[in-house]
Amino acid sequence: MTRRATAVTVLGSTNMDLVAYTATAPRRGETVMGREFRTVPGGKGTNQAIAAARTGGRVAMIGAVGDDDFGPRLRAALAGSGVDTAALRTARGPSGTAHIVVDDDGGNAIVVVPGANATVTALTPADEKRVAAADALLLQLELPMAGVLAGARAARAHGVRTVLTPAPAQPLPDELLALTDLLVPNEHEAAALTGEADPLRAARVLLAAVPEVVITLGAAGSLYVARGAEPVTVPAVAVRAVDTTAAGDTFVGALTVAHGEGRPMPEAMAWAATAAALAVQRPGASSSMPTRDEIDAQHTDHAPEPR
């Protein structure tokens, strides 16, 4: 049977990740020695677009790069993974950058400088057509809120499913929540949004605003809660993490593709967990993301645990 590719439009950030690897991240006022430095195309928008494309989606990217040396490299990284970059603008000035420290446990600390991303405050008519042609629109919060809202409004107007990753964590306008079909925070973002440290309680608070929530829990897996249904947890795949920088974006991209193909949400979450597990075993953000064949070769169905 021929599989229909999920059409995904991503409205989001494009950054060059400037990554330093060190045994232990520096504390405030401290200088430590690093062992390696890399420049890797990233940004939450780019990461989700590349993840969705590598896992089998038909993906278009809406965003902006600068007219500096990073701009062509960022554009080429997206195109090289099969992402349509016709709607990726070139703005005057620097591209966005993310300054990342990765320690020996695979943990990271990140400072994002928006650069060209700050210019994406509205959609063009051509952008709106790309949104309308999608099965799902992926949004994050590394663009100005005006641009994020414009995308969400266009998706709702055209009956397109909106998937929002609320990162970096910040208060969300009621309108954006009302336009969101699936919210995918990690456990820290869910706590910041609700004031609830327990993920299940946080998810139930969020259900007052959105119909479906998936909370990623790191090594503990992920939690799915929908209105009128029992919560479901899906375990993570146990691996030794090298770099967790793009784990969440890999999960979201793969989840969107799998669900768009008609897989039930718990099954889609399990497949996305395999994708994320493969990504964290490799250094870098977009460079770590697995292909569909790699995921299928490693994937075994997890037994969801209702609770």
N, C-alpha and C positions, 0 to 999 in steps of 0.2 A: 504494500500500500504506500502510495506517495505521501510524504509528510508535507503539510503546508507550513512554510516558514512563518513565524510570528513577525509581524511588522511592528517595529519599535522605533519611536522617535524619542531622542534624548535632548532635552533642553537643559544645558548645564555648563559647568566650568571646564576650562582646558588650562592646565598648569604644567609647567616643567617642574618635576620633583627634583630637588637638590638634596641627595640622601647621603648622610654620614653614618657609617657603621662603627660602633664602639662597644667596649665590654659593658660599661655602665653609663647611662645618660648623666650628664652633668647636673648638679644641683645649682641653685641660684648662686651666682658669683664664682662658680667653680669652672676650671678649665680641665678637660680630659683629652687624652690622645685617642684619635680614631685610627682605624686600620684600613679603611677604604672609603672612597667617595664615588658616587655615580650620579649622572643626570639621566632621569627616566621620565618619559612622557606620562602625565597623570592628570589630576583634577578629578573630582567625583563624577562629573559629567563624562569626561573622556573614559575614565575607568569603567563606568557602567555601559557606555556604548561599545567599547572593545569587548567587554565580557559578554554582552548580548550577541555581538556579531560572531565571536569565536564559538559560542555555544549553539549557533544555528539560526539566530535571528536575522531578519532583513532590516538593517539599522540605518537611520539618518540622524545626523548630529546638527543641532542648532546651538550656536555660541559664537565666541570671538577669540582670536589670537592677536598678538601684537605684530608690529612691523619690524621687530627685532630678529636676532638670529634664531631664537627659539620658535618663532611662528611657523616657518616652513617645516621644522622638525616635528612639531606637534601635529600639523596637518598631515604629514607623511605617515606618522604612526597610526592615525585613525584610518587613512585610506589603505594602508598596508594590511590592516585587519579586516578590510571589507566594508568599512563604514562610509556611507555617502556623506561627503563633506561640502556639497554645493552650498549649504546654508551656513557654513562656518565663515564668519566675517573676518576681515583683517582690519583692526583698529589702529590708529596712530598711537605710538608709545609701546611700552613693554608688555609682553605676555604675562599672564599670571604665573606665579611661582609658589611652590610649597617647600618649605625648609624643614627637613625631616631628620630626626636622630633615631636610629634603630639600635637597640641594645642586644646583648647576647641571648636574651630570653625571647627575642622576636617582638618585644614591645616597642612602641614608638611614641614620639612627641612631635607635633607638627605646628608650624606657623605658616599660614596662608597669606600671601600678598595678592590681592585680586588682579591688578593690572588691567588688561583688556576686558576681563570678565565684567568689570564694573560698567561697561558701556551697554550691556544687554539689558535694557529696561523695557523693551516692547517687542512685539512680533511684526514682521513685514507680512504682506499678503502671501508671499511665497512660503514664509515660515508657517503660516496658518494652514496652507494646503498640505504641508508635510505632516502637521499634527493631525489633520483630518484624515489622512491616508493611513494612519497607524492603527494597530490594534491596542497599543498601550503607549502612553506618554510617561517617561521617567523624569522626575524632577528631584532636585536637591536644593540646598540653601547656600551655595557658594556664588550665586548670582544675586543681583539686587532683587528685593522682594517684588518690586513692580514687574520685573520680567517673569518671575516665577508665577505670579498671579495671572499675568497675560496668557501664559501657557495653559494654566489650569482652566481658565475661562474658555479658551479655544477648544480644549479637549471636551469639556462638558457640552459646549454648543454642538459639537460634532459626534457626540456619543462615544468618545474614546475613553478607555479606562485610564485613570490617572493613578500612578504609583509614586508616592512621595517618600523620600528618605530625609528625615528632618535633621540634617547635619550640615554645618555645625549647629549644635542645639541652640535654639533661641525661641522666644515666645512666638506662637503662630497665630496669624489673623484668623478670626472665626470664618471669614470667607474662604480662605485657603483650605481649612479643614472641611468645610461644607462641600468643596469641590473635589475632595480626595476620595478615591475609592478604596485604596489600600495604603496604609501607613506602615513603613518598615523602619522603626528606630532600633538602635541597639539598647541594651538594658539601661545604660547610663543616660541616653537621650530620653528614653521613656520616663525615667525617674525625674529628669529635669523638667519635662513637660507636665508631669502630674503631681510631683511631690511625693510619689509612692515608690519606696525602694523595692518592694516586692513586684516582680514583673507581671504576675497574674492580676494583682490589684491595679497596677498601672494600666494594663491592657483593658480592663473593664472600665476604668475611667475614660480611656480614649474612645471606647465604643459609643460613648455618648455623642461624639463628634464625627466619627467615621465608621463605615459599616464593617470593615475588616482591618485587623492589625496582625502583623507578624513582628515579634520582638526577637532579635538575635541575641543569644546568650553566651557567645564565645564558646568555650570548651563544653558548656552545658547544652549546646544545641540551639533550638529555636522554638518559639511558642506561637501558636496560631489561635486567635480568638475572633469569632464572627458573631454578629447579632443572631440570636435564636439558635445557636449551636454550642455544643460542648467544647471547651478548650482542648487543644491537641498539642503535645510536645513531640518534637522530633529530635533525636540525639545527634550530636556532632560526630564526625569521624575522628577517631583518636590518632593524632600524628604529632611529630616533633616540629614545632613552628620555627621557621627561620626568620620570617618577616611577615607580620600581620597587616601591613599597611593597606592592602586593597582587598582584604577578606570580605568585608561587608559589601563592597561594590560588586565583587565577583558573585556573591550570593544573590544580590538583587537582580543583576543582569541575567543570571541563569534561571532564577525563579520566574522572572517575567516571561522568558522564552518558553520554559516548560509549561507554565500555567496557560499561556496563550495557545499552546498546542493541544490543550484540552485535558491535561493531567489534573487530577484532584489536588487541592492545595497541599495536603500532607505529603503526597508523592512528589510534587514539584519541590517542596522544601527539602526532602531527602536528597534529591538529585542535585539541588543547589548546594547542599552541605558537602557533597562530594567535590563539587567544583571549588568551593572555598578551601577545603582541606588540601587539594592539590596546589592552590595558589600560595598558601602560607608556607609551603615547603620550599619555595623558591624566593630569591631576593627580588625586590622591585615591586612596582605597582602594576601597571598595565603589562609589563614584560613577564609577570608571573602567571598570567591568567591562562587556564587550560583550554584546549579545543574540545569540541563535542566528542570526538573519538576518544580522547584521553579520559573524559568523564565517564563515558559508557564503559570503557575497559576496566575502570576502578569501582564503578558503582554497584553496590548491593542494597536492596531495599531495606530501610530501617522500619522496624515495627513502631508505628506511632503509639503514643501512650496517652489516651484521654485522661483528663483529670478535672 
